Amino acid sequence: MINGNIKDFLDSLYIGQELLFSYKEVKYFIQGWTKDNGEKHLECWEYETQSPFLWEADGPSMSALANSFLDAPLWDGKTLEEIEACVTWLEE
């Protein structure tokens, strides 16, 4: 991971912290929160276009949602962990 390390990025993801990163010059934003009913929510979208969600899910825990996100082949048929060497962690 460029501009950071994957362990710190994943630690932030597992607690639902807002994250901004880029891949192939496209910025992505991830955020998570607890809904009123106690269920967790995690979502990711293209940051600059405010396009519809690239990925979103609800579940019993933020770690379960983070694992589901990490398993999703969202980037050229690859997962975030497979492309992490080309991902730049951004501060906004």
C-alpha positions as CSV (number, residue, x, y, z in Angstrom):
1,M,0.0,0.0,0.0
2,I,1.3,3.4,-1.0
3,N,1.3,6.1,1.6
4,G,0.5,3.7,4.5
5,N,0.5,0.1,5.4
6,I,-2.2,-2.4,4.8
7,K,-2.3,-3.5,8.5
8,D,-3.2,0.0,9.7
9,F,-5.7,0.4,6.8
10,L,-7.4,-2.9,7.7
11,D,-7.5,-2.0,11.4
12,S,-9.3,1.2,10.5
13,L,-11.7,-0.7,8.1
14,Y,-12.6,-3.2,10.8
15,I,-13.9,-0.5,13.1
16,G,-15.8,1.3,10.4
17,Q,-13.6,4.4,10.3
18,E,-13.9,6.6,7.2
19,L,-11.2,5.8,4.7
20,L,-10.2,7.5,1.4
21,F,-8.0,5.7,-1.1
22,S,-7.2,5.6,-4.8
23,Y,-6.7,2.9,-7.3
24,K,-5.9,3.6,-11.0
25,E,-6.3,7.4,-10.4
26,V,-9.9,6.9,-9.1
27,K,-10.6,7.9,-5.5
28,Y,-12.9,5.7,-3.3
29,F,-14.5,6.4,0.1
30,I,-15.4,3.8,2.7
31,Q,-17.5,4.5,5.8
32,G,-19.4,2.5,8.3
33,W,-21.8,3.1,11.2
34,T,-24.3,1.5,13.5
35,K,-27.9,1.9,12.5
36,D,-30.7,2.7,15.0
37,N,-31.6,-1.0,15.2
38,G,-28.0,-1.9,16.2
39,E,-27.2,-3.4,12.9
40,K,-23.9,-2.3,11.3
41,H,-23.6,-0.8,7.8
42,L,-20.5,-0.4,5.6
43,E,-20.4,1.2,2.2
44,C,-17.9,2.2,-0.5
45,W,-18.3,4.5,-3.5
46,E,-16.3,6.6,-6.0
47,Y,-15.5,9.7,-4.1
48,E,-15.3,12.4,-6.7
49,T,-18.4,11.3,-8.8
50,Q,-20.6,10.6,-5.8
51,S,-21.7,7.6,-8.0
52,P,-24.1,4.9,-6.6
53,F,-22.4,2.6,-4.2
54,L,-19.7,0.4,-5.5
55,W,-20.5,-1.9,-2.5
56,E,-22.7,-1.8,0.6
57,A,-23.9,-4.2,3.1
58,D,-25.6,-4.5,6.5
59,G,-24.6,-7.1,9.1
60,P,-24.2,-8.0,12.8
61,S,-20.6,-6.7,13.1
62,M,-18.2,-4.3,11.5
63,S,-15.6,-7.0,11.2
64,A,-18.0,-9.3,9.3
65,L,-18.8,-6.5,6.9
66,A,-15.1,-5.7,6.5
67,N,-14.3,-9.3,5.7
68,S,-17.2,-9.4,3.1
69,F,-15.9,-6.2,1.6
70,L,-12.3,-7.6,1.4
71,D,-13.7,-10.7,-0.3
72,A,-15.5,-8.7,-3.0
73,P,-13.8,-8.6,-6.4
74,L,-14.6,-5.0,-7.1
75,W,-11.4,-3.9,-8.9
76,D,-10.9,-5.5,-12.3
77,G,-12.2,-8.8,-10.9
78,K,-9.7,-8.6,-8.0
79,T,-10.1,-8.0,-4.3
80,L,-8.6,-5.1,-2.4
81,E,-5.9,-7.3,-0.9
82,E,-4.9,-8.5,-4.4
83,I,-4.4,-4.9,-5.6
84,E,-3.1,-3.4,-2.4
85,A,0.4,-2.8,-3.8
86,C,-1.3,-0.4,-6.3
87,V,-3.6,1.3,-3.8
88,T,-2.8,4.7,-2.3
89,W,-4.2,5.6,1.1
90,L,-5.2,9.2,1.0
91,E,-5.8,11.8,3.7
92,E,-8.6,14.3,2.8
